[in-house]
């Protein structure tokens, strides 16, 4: 850790920051997950609209009853 009395110039601060950043492991992003989430967010309104437009007509004759249910 750098202390106030150790800092002499801005160049030293920049060098210290660069060294700190180099020592940290680089995080890998899972772009597939980001793309899937973005796709779900963009398709969500369309899915809700499509589902709300589905209408099931239940007024047909239905299935015939079995002999023991008549």
N, CA, C and O atoms as a CHARMM CRD file, in Angstrom:
* protein
*
  280
    1    1 UNK  N      0.84400  -1.17100   0.00000 PROA 1      0.00000
    2    1 UNK  CA     0.00000   0.00000   0.00000 PROA 1      0.00000
    3    1 UNK  C      0.89100   1.23600   0.00000 PROA 1      0.00000
    4    1 UNK  O      1.90900   1.28200   0.69000 PROA 1      0.00000
    5    2 UNK  N      0.50500   2.21300  -0.76300 PROA 2      0.00000
    6    2 UNK  CA     1.25500   3.46600  -0.86500 PROA 2      0.00000
    7    2 UNK  C      0.73700   4.44800   0.17000 PROA 2      0.00000
    8    2 UNK  O     -0.47100   4.55600   0.37700 PROA 2      0.00000
    9    3 UNK  N      1.63300   5.15600   0.81400 PROA 3      0.00000
   10    3 UNK  CA     1.25000   6.16000   1.80500 PROA 3      0.00000
   11    3 UNK  C      1.50400   7.54700   1.23400 PROA 3      0.00000
   12    3 UNK  O      2.23300   7.69100   0.25300 PROA 3      0.00000
   13    4 UNK  N      0.91300   8.56300   1.83800 PROA 4      0.00000
   14    4 UNK  CA     1.04800   9.92800   1.34300 PROA 4      0.00000
   15    4 UNK  C      2.50800  10.37000   1.25900 PROA 4      0.00000
   16    4 UNK  O      2.89600  11.04600   0.30700 PROA 4      0.00000
   17    5 UNK  N      3.30300   9.99900   2.23200 PROA 5      0.00000
   18    5 UNK  CA     4.70000  10.43900   2.20800 PROA 5      0.00000
   19    5 UNK  C      5.51400   9.71700   1.13800 PROA 5      0.00000
   20    5 UNK  O      6.60800  10.16300   0.79400 PROA 5      0.00000
   21    6 UNK  N      4.99900   8.61100   0.60700 PROA 6      0.00000
   22    6 UNK  CA     5.70800   7.87200  -0.43600 PROA 6      0.00000
   23    6 UNK  C      5.48500   8.47000  -1.82200 PROA 6      0.00000
   24    6 UNK  O      6.25000   8.19400  -2.74600 PROA 6      0.00000
   25    7 UNK  N      4.45100   9.27900  -1.97200 PROA 7      0.00000
   26    7 UNK  CA     4.09400   9.82200  -3.28200 PROA 7      0.00000
   27    7 UNK  C      4.93500  11.06900  -3.55300 PROA 7      0.00000
   28    7 UNK  O      4.93000  12.02800  -2.78000 PROA 7      0.00000
   29    8 UNK  N      5.65400  11.02500  -4.67100 PROA 8      0.00000
   30    8 UNK  CA     6.48000  12.17000  -5.04000 PROA 8      0.00000
   31    8 UNK  C      5.89900  12.86700  -6.26500 PROA 8      0.00000
   32    8 UNK  O      5.89600  14.09600  -6.32900 PROA 8      0.00000
   33    9 UNK  N      5.41600  12.11600  -7.22200 PROA 9      0.00000
   34    9 UNK  CA     4.90600  12.73900  -8.44400 PROA 9      0.00000
   35    9 UNK  C      3.69100  11.97800  -8.98300 PROA 9      0.00000
   36    9 UNK  O      3.38000  10.86600  -8.55600 PROA 9      0.00000
   37   10 UNK  N      3.03100  12.61600  -9.92300 PROA 10     0.00000
   38   10 UNK  CA     1.87300  11.99800 -10.57700 PROA 10     0.00000
   39   10 UNK  C      2.32400  10.77800 -11.36800 PROA 10     0.00000
   40   10 UNK  O      1.59000   9.79500 -11.47500 PROA 10     0.00000
   41   11 UNK  N      3.51300  10.83900 -11.91300 PROA 11     0.00000
   42   11 UNK  CA     4.05400   9.71300 -12.67900 PROA 11     0.00000
   43   11 UNK  C      4.16300   8.46500 -11.80200 PROA 11     0.00000
   44   11 UNK  O      3.88800   7.36100 -12.27100 PROA 11     0.00000
   45   12 UNK  N      4.55300   8.62000 -10.56000 PROA 12     0.00000
   46   12 UNK  CA     4.63500   7.48200  -9.64900 PROA 12     0.00000
   47   12 UNK  C      3.25300   6.90800  -9.37700 PROA 12     0.00000
   48   12 UNK  O      3.08200   5.69100  -9.29700 PROA 12     0.00000
   49   13 UNK  N      2.27100   7.78600  -9.23600 PROA 13     0.00000
   50   13 UNK  CA     0.89300   7.31700  -8.99900 PROA 13     0.00000
   51   13 UNK  C      0.41600   6.51800 -10.19400 PROA 13     0.00000
   52   13 UNK  O     -0.15200   5.43800 -10.03200 PROA 13     0.00000
   53   14 UNK  N      0.64200   7.04100 -11.40100 PROA 14     0.00000
   54   14 UNK  CA     0.21800   6.33600 -12.61300 PROA 14     0.00000
   55   14 UNK  C      0.90100   4.97800 -12.72200 PROA 14     0.00000
   56   14 UNK  O      0.26300   3.97900 -13.05600 PROA 14     0.00000
   57   15 UNK  N      2.19800   4.94900 -12.43900 PROA 15     0.00000
   58   15 UNK  CA     2.93400   3.67800 -12.49400 PROA 15     0.00000
   59   15 UNK  C      2.40000   2.68000 -11.46800 PROA 15     0.00000
   60   15 UNK  O      2.25700   1.49200 -11.75300 PROA 15     0.00000
   61   16 UNK  N      2.11200   3.18300 -10.27900 PROA 16     0.00000
   62   16 UNK  CA     1.57000   2.30900  -9.23000 PROA 16     0.00000
   63   16 UNK  C      0.21300   1.73700  -9.64500 PROA 16     0.00000
   64   16 UNK  O     -0.04600   0.55000  -9.44700 PROA 16     0.00000
   65   17 UNK  N     -0.64400   2.56700 -10.21400 PROA 17     0.00000
   66   17 UNK  CA    -1.97100   2.10300 -10.65600 PROA 17     0.00000
   67   17 UNK  C     -1.82500   1.06600 -11.76200 PROA 17     0.00000
   68   17 UNK  O     -2.52100   0.05100 -11.75700 PROA 17     0.00000
   69   18 UNK  N     -0.92700   1.31400 -12.70500 PROA 18     0.00000
   70   18 UNK  CA    -0.70700   0.34800 -13.79100 PROA 18     0.00000
   71   18 UNK  C     -0.21900  -0.99300 -13.24600 PROA 18     0.00000
   72   18 UNK  O     -0.65600  -2.05300 -13.69500 PROA 18     0.00000
   73   19 UNK  N      0.69400  -0.93300 -12.27200 PROA 19     0.00000
   74   19 UNK  CA     1.19300  -2.17100 -11.66300 PROA 19     0.00000
   75   19 UNK  C      0.08300  -2.92800 -10.93100 PROA 19     0.00000
   76   19 UNK  O      0.00200  -4.15300 -11.01400 PROA 19     0.00000
   77   20 UNK  N     -0.75700  -2.20200 -10.22400 PROA 20     0.00000
   78   20 UNK  CA    -1.88200  -2.82900  -9.51600 PROA 20     0.00000
   79   20 UNK  C     -2.84300  -3.49400 -10.49700 PROA 20     0.00000
   80   20 UNK  O     -3.31400  -4.60500 -10.25600 PROA 20     0.00000
   81   21 UNK  N     -3.12900  -2.81200 -11.59700 PROA 21     0.00000
   82   21 UNK  CA    -4.05400  -3.37000 -12.58500 PROA 21     0.00000
   83   21 UNK  C     -3.46900  -4.59600 -13.27000 PROA 21     0.00000
   84   21 UNK  O     -4.19800  -5.53800 -13.58200 PROA 21     0.00000
   85   22 UNK  N     -2.16900  -4.59400 -13.50500 PROA 22     0.00000
   86   22 UNK  CA    -1.52700  -5.75300 -14.13500 PROA 22     0.00000
   87   22 UNK  C     -1.52100  -6.96900 -13.21600 PROA 22     0.00000
   88   22 UNK  O     -1.58000  -8.10500 -13.68700 PROA 22     0.00000
   89   23 UNK  N     -1.45200  -6.73900 -11.92300 PROA 23     0.00000
   90   23 UNK  CA    -1.37800  -7.85400 -10.97900 PROA 23     0.00000
   91   23 UNK  C     -2.73100  -8.52100 -10.74300 PROA 23     0.00000
   92   23 UNK  O     -2.78400  -9.65000 -10.25400 PROA 23     0.00000
   93   24 UNK  N     -3.81200  -7.84700 -11.07900 PROA 24     0.00000
   94   24 UNK  CA    -5.15800  -8.43500 -10.90800 PROA 24     0.00000
   95   24 UNK  C     -5.46700  -9.36800 -12.06900 PROA 24     0.00000
   96   24 UNK  O     -5.11500  -9.08100 -13.21300 PROA 24     0.00000
   97   25 UNK  N     -6.12200 -10.47800 -11.77600 PROA 25     0.00000
   98   25 UNK  CA    -6.50100 -11.38500 -12.87000 PROA 25     0.00000
   99   25 UNK  C     -7.62900 -10.77100 -13.70200 PROA 25     0.00000
  100   25 UNK  O     -8.53400 -10.12100 -13.17900 PROA 25     0.00000
  101   26 UNK  N     -7.54400 -10.99700 -14.99000 PROA 26     0.00000
  102   26 UNK  CA    -8.56500 -10.45700 -15.88900 PROA 26     0.00000
  103   26 UNK  C     -9.80200 -11.34900 -15.83500 PROA 26     0.00000
  104   26 UNK  O     -9.70400 -12.57100 -15.94400 PROA 26     0.00000
  105   27 UNK  N    -10.96000 -10.72500 -15.66700 PROA 27     0.00000
  106   27 UNK  CA   -12.20600 -11.48000 -15.61100 PROA 27     0.00000
  107   27 UNK  C    -12.69600 -11.73700 -17.02800 PROA 27     0.00000
  108   27 UNK  O    -12.74800 -10.83100 -17.86000 PROA 27     0.00000
  109   28 UNK  N    -13.04600 -12.96400 -17.28000 PROA 28     0.00000
  110   28 UNK  CA   -13.60700 -13.33900 -18.57100 PROA 28     0.00000
  111   28 UNK  C    -15.12200 -13.20200 -18.49700 PROA 28     0.00000
  112   28 UNK  O    -15.74600 -13.65600 -17.53800 PROA 28     0.00000
  113   29 UNK  N    -15.70100 -12.58700 -19.49200 PROA 29     0.00000
  114   29 UNK  CA   -17.15500 -12.43900 -19.53200 PROA 29     0.00000
  115   29 UNK  C    -17.75400 -13.54800 -20.38000 PROA 29     0.00000
  116   29 UNK  O    -17.19400 -13.95300 -21.39900 PROA 29     0.00000
  117   30 UNK  N    -18.88500 -14.01800 -19.94000 PROA 30     0.00000
  118   30 UNK  CA   -19.60700 -15.02500 -20.69100 PROA 30     0.00000
  119   30 UNK  C    -20.59400 -14.29700 -21.60400 PROA 30     0.00000
  120   30 UNK  O    -21.73000 -14.02200 -21.21700 PROA 30     0.00000
  121   31 UNK  N    -20.14400 -13.99100 -22.81300 PROA 31     0.00000
  122   31 UNK  CA   -20.96000 -13.18400 -23.72100 PROA 31     0.00000
  123   31 UNK  C    -22.23700 -13.90300 -24.12100 PROA 31     0.00000
  124   31 UNK  O    -23.23000 -13.25000 -24.44300 PROA 31     0.00000
  125   32 UNK  N    -22.23800 -15.20800 -24.11000 PROA 32     0.00000
  126   32 UNK  CA   -23.44400 -15.95600 -24.46800 PROA 32     0.00000
  127   32 UNK  C    -24.57100 -15.62900 -23.49400 PROA 32     0.00000
  128   32 UNK  O    -25.71500 -15.43400 -23.90500 PROA 32     0.00000
  129   33 UNK  N    -24.24900 -15.57000 -22.20900 PROA 33     0.00000
  130   33 UNK  CA   -25.25300 -15.25100 -21.19500 PROA 33     0.00000
  131   33 UNK  C    -25.78400 -13.83800 -21.39900 PROA 33     0.00000
  132   33 UNK  O    -26.99100 -13.61200 -21.32000 PROA 33     0.00000
  133   34 UNK  N    -24.89100 -12.88700 -21.66100 PROA 34     0.00000
  134   34 UNK  CA   -25.32900 -11.51500 -21.89300 PROA 34     0.00000
  135   34 UNK  C    -26.24700 -11.42800 -23.11400 PROA 34     0.00000
  136   34 UNK  O    -27.25700 -10.72500 -23.08800 PROA 34     0.00000
  137   35 UNK  N    -25.89300 -12.14500 -24.18100 PROA 35     0.00000
  138   35 UNK  CA   -26.71200 -12.12400 -25.38800 PROA 35     0.00000
  139   35 UNK  C    -28.07700 -12.75900 -25.13200 PROA 35     0.00000
  140   35 UNK  O    -29.08900 -12.26100 -25.62400 PROA 35     0.00000
  141   36 UNK  N    -28.11700 -13.84600 -24.37500 PROA 36     0.00000
  142   36 UNK  CA   -29.38800 -14.49700 -24.07200 PROA 36     0.00000
  143   36 UNK  C    -30.28000 -13.58000 -23.25000 PROA 36     0.00000
  144   36 UNK  O    -31.47600 -13.47100 -23.52100 PROA 36     0.00000
  145   37 UNK  N    -29.70900 -12.91900 -22.24800 PROA 37     0.00000
  146   37 UNK  CA   -30.49900 -12.02600 -21.40800 PROA 37     0.00000
  147   37 UNK  C    -31.01800 -10.84500 -22.22300 PROA 37     0.00000
  148   37 UNK  O    -32.15900 -10.42100 -22.04400 PROA 37     0.00000
  149   38 UNK  N    -30.18600 -10.31700 -23.11300 PROA 38     0.00000
  150   38 UNK  CA   -30.60200  -9.19900 -23.95600 PROA 38     0.00000
  151   38 UNK  C    -31.72600  -9.63400 -24.89500 PROA 38     0.00000
  152   38 UNK  O    -32.67800  -8.88700 -25.12500 PROA 38     0.00000
  153   39 UNK  N    -31.60900 -10.83700 -25.43100 PROA 39     0.00000
  154   39 UNK  CA   -32.64800 -11.36200 -26.32300 PROA 39     0.00000
  155   39 UNK  C    -33.95500 -11.56900 -25.57300 PROA 39     0.00000
  156   39 UNK  O    -35.02200 -11.23400 -26.08800 PROA 39     0.00000
  157   40 UNK  N    -33.88600 -12.11200 -24.37500 PROA 40     0.00000
  158   40 UNK  CA   -35.09700 -12.32900 -23.57600 PROA 40     0.00000
  159   40 UNK  C    -35.77400 -10.99900 -23.27200 PROA 40     0.00000
  160   40 UNK  O    -36.99700 -10.88700 -23.36100 PROA 40     0.00000
  161   41 UNK  N    -34.98200  -9.99400 -22.91200 PROA 41     0.00000
  162   41 UNK  CA   -35.55500  -8.67800 -22.60800 PROA 41     0.00000
  163   41 UNK  C    -36.22200  -8.06700 -23.82700 PROA 41     0.00000
  164   41 UNK  O    -37.27700  -7.44400 -23.70100 PROA 41     0.00000
  165   42 UNK  N    -35.62800  -8.23000 -25.00800 PROA 42     0.00000
  166   42 UNK  CA   -36.20800  -7.63500 -26.20800 PROA 42     0.00000
  167   42 UNK  C    -37.41900  -8.41800 -26.70500 PROA 42     0.00000
  168   42 UNK  O    -38.31800  -7.83500 -27.31200 PROA 42     0.00000
  169   43 UNK  N    -37.46000  -9.72700 -26.46000 PROA 43     0.00000
  170   43 UNK  CA   -38.58000 -10.54500 -26.93200 PROA 43     0.00000
  171   43 UNK  C    -39.72800 -10.62600 -25.93600 PROA 43     0.00000
  172   43 UNK  O    -40.82600 -11.04600 -26.30400 PROA 43     0.00000
  173   44 UNK  N    -39.50500 -10.23600 -24.68600 PROA 44     0.00000
  174   44 UNK  CA   -40.51200 -10.36400 -23.64700 PROA 44     0.00000
  175   44 UNK  C    -41.84300  -9.68800 -24.01600 PROA 44     0.00000
  176   44 UNK  O    -42.88600 -10.31700 -23.84000 PROA 44     0.00000
  177   45 UNK  N    -41.86500  -8.44100 -24.52000 PROA 45     0.00000
  178   45 UNK  CA   -43.14900  -7.84300 -24.89700 PROA 45     0.00000
  179   45 UNK  C    -43.86200  -8.60600 -26.01600 PROA 45     0.00000
  180   45 UNK  O    -45.08700  -8.72500 -26.01400 PROA 45     0.00000
  181   46 UNK  N    -43.08600  -9.11900 -26.96500 PROA 46     0.00000
  182   46 UNK  CA   -43.69900  -9.88400 -28.06300 PROA 46     0.00000
  183   46 UNK  C    -44.30200 -11.19100 -27.56000 PROA 46     0.00000
  184   46 UNK  O    -45.36900 -11.60200 -28.01600 PROA 46     0.00000
  185   47 UNK  N    -43.62200 -11.83900 -26.62600 PROA 47     0.00000
  186   47 UNK  CA   -44.12900 -13.09700 -26.06800 PROA 47     0.00000
  187   47 UNK  C    -45.43500 -12.84700 -25.31600 PROA 47     0.00000
  188   47 UNK  O    -46.40100 -13.59400 -25.47000 PROA 47     0.00000
  189   48 UNK  N    -45.45500 -11.78500 -24.49900 PROA 48     0.00000
  190   48 UNK  CA   -46.67100 -11.47600 -23.75700 PROA 48     0.00000
  191   48 UNK  C    -47.82800 -11.13600 -24.69300 PROA 48     0.00000
  192   48 UNK  O    -48.96700 -11.52700 -24.43900 PROA 48     0.00000
  193   49 UNK  N    -47.54500 -10.41700 -25.76400 PROA 49     0.00000
  194   49 UNK  CA   -48.59100 -10.07700 -26.73400 PROA 49     0.00000
  195   49 UNK  C    -49.11200 -11.33100 -27.42900 PROA 49     0.00000
  196   49 UNK  O    -50.31800 -11.47100 -27.62800 PROA 49     0.00000
  197   50 UNK  N    -48.21600 -12.24000 -27.79700 PROA 50     0.00000
  198   50 UNK  CA   -48.62400 -13.46300 -28.47600 PROA 50     0.00000
  199   50 UNK  C    -49.44900 -14.35000 -27.55900 PROA 50     0.00000
  200   50 UNK  O    -50.44300 -14.93400 -27.99100 PROA 50     0.00000
  201   51 UNK  N    -49.04900 -14.45700 -26.30300 PROA 51     0.00000
  202   51 UNK  CA   -49.77300 -15.30500 -25.36300 PROA 51     0.00000
  203   51 UNK  C    -51.15500 -14.71600 -25.07300 PROA 51     0.00000
  204   51 UNK  O    -52.12900 -15.45800 -24.94400 PROA 51     0.00000
  205   52 UNK  N    -51.24500 -13.40500 -24.97100 PROA 52     0.00000
  206   52 UNK  CA   -52.54200 -12.79000 -24.68000 PROA 52     0.00000
  207   52 UNK  C    -53.49300 -12.89500 -25.87600 PROA 52     0.00000
  208   52 UNK  O    -54.71000 -12.81400 -25.70600 PROA 52     0.00000
  209   53 UNK  N    -52.94700 -13.07600 -27.08200 PROA 53     0.00000
  210   53 UNK  CA   -53.78900 -13.19000 -28.27000 PROA 53     0.00000
  211   53 UNK  C    -54.33000 -14.60600 -28.46700 PROA 53     0.00000
  212   53 UNK  O    -55.21400 -14.81100 -29.29900 PROA 53     0.00000
  213   54 UNK  N    -53.82500 -15.57100 -27.73300 PROA 54     0.00000
  214   54 UNK  CA   -54.28800 -16.95700 -27.86300 PROA 54     0.00000
  215   54 UNK  C    -55.67200 -17.07800 -27.23300 PROA 54     0.00000
  216   54 UNK  O    -55.89100 -16.68100 -26.08900 PROA 54     0.00000
  217   55 UNK  N    -56.59400 -17.63200 -28.00300 PROA 55     0.00000
  218   55 UNK  CA   -57.94800 -17.83200 -27.50700 PROA 55     0.00000
  219   55 UNK  C    -58.33100 -19.28800 -27.75100 PROA 55     0.00000
  220   55 UNK  O    -58.25000 -19.77800 -28.87700 PROA 55     0.00000
  221   56 UNK  N    -58.73800 -19.95800 -26.71400 PROA 56     0.00000
  222   56 UNK  CA   -59.13700 -21.35800 -26.81400 PROA 56     0.00000
  223   56 UNK  C    -60.64900 -21.41000 -26.81800 PROA 56     0.00000
  224   56 UNK  O    -61.30000 -20.97700 -25.86700 PROA 56     0.00000
  225   57 UNK  N    -61.21400 -21.95100 -27.91200 PROA 57     0.00000
  226   57 UNK  CA   -62.66200 -22.06900 -28.02700 PROA 57     0.00000
  227   57 UNK  C    -63.07500 -23.39100 -27.38600 PROA 57     0.00000
  228   57 UNK  O    -62.75400 -24.46100 -27.90300 PROA 57     0.00000
  229   58 UNK  N    -63.77600 -23.32000 -26.28000 PROA 58     0.00000
  230   58 UNK  CA   -64.13700 -24.50100 -25.51800 PROA 58     0.00000
  231   58 UNK  C    -65.61600 -24.86500 -25.68300 PROA 58     0.00000
  232   58 UNK  O    -66.16900 -25.60800 -24.87200 PROA 58     0.00000
  233   59 UNK  N    -66.24100 -24.34900 -26.71600 PROA 59     0.00000
  234   59 UNK  CA   -67.67500 -24.59900 -26.86200 PROA 59     0.00000
  235   59 UNK  C    -67.99300 -25.79300 -27.75600 PROA 59     0.00000
  236   59 UNK  O    -69.15400 -25.99500 -28.11100 PROA 59     0.00000
  237   60 UNK  N    -67.01000 -26.57400 -28.12200 PROA 60     0.00000
  238   60 UNK  CA   -67.21700 -27.73400 -28.97900 PROA 60     0.00000
  239   60 UNK  C    -67.92000 -28.86400 -28.24700 PROA 60     0.00000
  240   60 UNK  O    -68.22700 -28.74800 -27.06100 PROA 60     0.00000
  241   61 UNK  N    -68.17600 -29.95900 -28.95500 PROA 61     0.00000
  242   61 UNK  CA   -68.90100 -31.06900 -28.34500 PROA 61     0.00000
  243   61 UNK  C    -68.10600 -31.77500 -27.25400 PROA 61     0.00000
  244   61 UNK  O    -68.69800 -32.46100 -26.42000 PROA 61     0.00000
  245   62 UNK  N    -66.83200 -31.63400 -27.23500 PROA 62     0.00000
  246   62 UNK  CA   -66.03800 -32.28300 -26.19500 PROA 62     0.00000
  247   62 UNK  C    -65.79900 -33.74100 -26.49400 PROA 62     0.00000
  248   62 UNK  O    -66.14500 -34.23800 -27.56600 PROA 62     0.00000
  249   63 UNK  N    -65.20600 -34.41700 -25.53800 PROA 63     0.00000
  250   63 UNK  CA   -64.93900 -35.84100 -25.70800 PROA 63     0.00000
  251   63 UNK  C    -66.15600 -36.62900 -25.25600 PROA 63     0.00000
  252   63 UNK  O    -66.84900 -36.22600 -24.32200 PROA 63     0.00000
  253   64 UNK  N    -66.41400 -37.73400 -25.90600 PROA 64     0.00000
  254   64 UNK  CA   -67.54100 -38.56400 -25.47000 PROA 64     0.00000
  255   64 UNK  C    -67.25000 -39.19700 -24.11200 PROA 64     0.00000
  256   64 UNK  O    -66.10700 -39.55700 -23.83000 PROA 64     0.00000
  257   65 UNK  N    -68.24800 -39.33200 -23.29000 PROA 65     0.00000
  258   65 UNK  CA   -68.08500 -39.92200 -21.96400 PROA 65     0.00000
  259   65 UNK  C    -67.90100 -41.42800 -22.06700 PROA 65     0.00000
  260   65 UNK  O    -68.45500 -42.07700 -22.95400 PROA 65     0.00000
  261   66 UNK  N    -67.13500 -41.95700 -21.17000 PROA 66     0.00000
  262   66 UNK  CA   -66.95500 -43.39900 -21.10400 PROA 66     0.00000
  263   66 UNK  C    -68.27900 -44.02000 -20.64600 PROA 66     0.00000
  264   66 UNK  O    -69.12600 -43.32400 -20.08700 PROA 66     0.00000
  265   67 UNK  N    -68.45700 -45.28600 -20.87200 PROA 67     0.00000
  266   67 UNK  CA   -69.71400 -45.96100 -20.53300 PROA 67     0.00000
  267   67 UNK  C    -70.00100 -45.93400 -19.02800 PROA 67     0.00000
  268   67 UNK  O    -71.16700 -45.90000 -18.63400 PROA 67     0.00000
  269   68 UNK  N    -68.97200 -45.94800 -18.18300 PROA 68     0.00000
  270   68 UNK  CA   -69.21700 -45.96800 -16.75000 PROA 68     0.00000
  271   68 UNK  C    -69.47900 -44.54600 -16.19400 PROA 68     0.00000
  272   68 UNK  O    -69.88600 -44.41500 -15.03900 PROA 68     0.00000
  273   69 UNK  N    -69.25700 -43.49600 -16.98300 PROA 69     0.00000
  274   69 UNK  CA   -69.52800 -42.13000 -16.52300 PROA 69     0.00000
  275   69 UNK  C    -70.85700 -41.59100 -17.03300 PROA 69     0.00000
  276   69 UNK  O    -71.21900 -40.46800 -16.68300 PROA 69     0.00000
  277   70 UNK  N    -71.61000 -42.34800 -17.85500 PROA 70     0.00000
  278   70 UNK  CA   -72.87100 -41.86800 -18.40000 PROA 70     0.00000
  279   70 UNK  C    -73.95200 -41.91700 -17.42200 PROA 70     0.00000
  280   70 UNK  O    -75.08300 -41.54300 -17.73400 PROA 70     0.00000
